[in-house]
């Protein structure tokens, strides 16, 4: 059985939020920050660490 990576990460995120109960603003900041960082000029610099 093959599960898509995005689905696995989404499940982990849901379990993590339910278990750890971080503040909503922290979750939003991490999501927006990661999106902006991935589309910035720094993306090629962080690409080797992300793989």
NORKAKA-V532814 format. One record per pair of residues at least 6 apart in sequence whose C-alpha atoms are under 8 Angstrom apart, sorted by the first residue. I is the first residue (numbers start at 1). J is the second residue. D is the distance in Angstrom with one decimal. If there is no record, write none. Layout:
i:I j:J d:D
i:I j:J d:D
This chain:
i:37 j:43 d:6.5
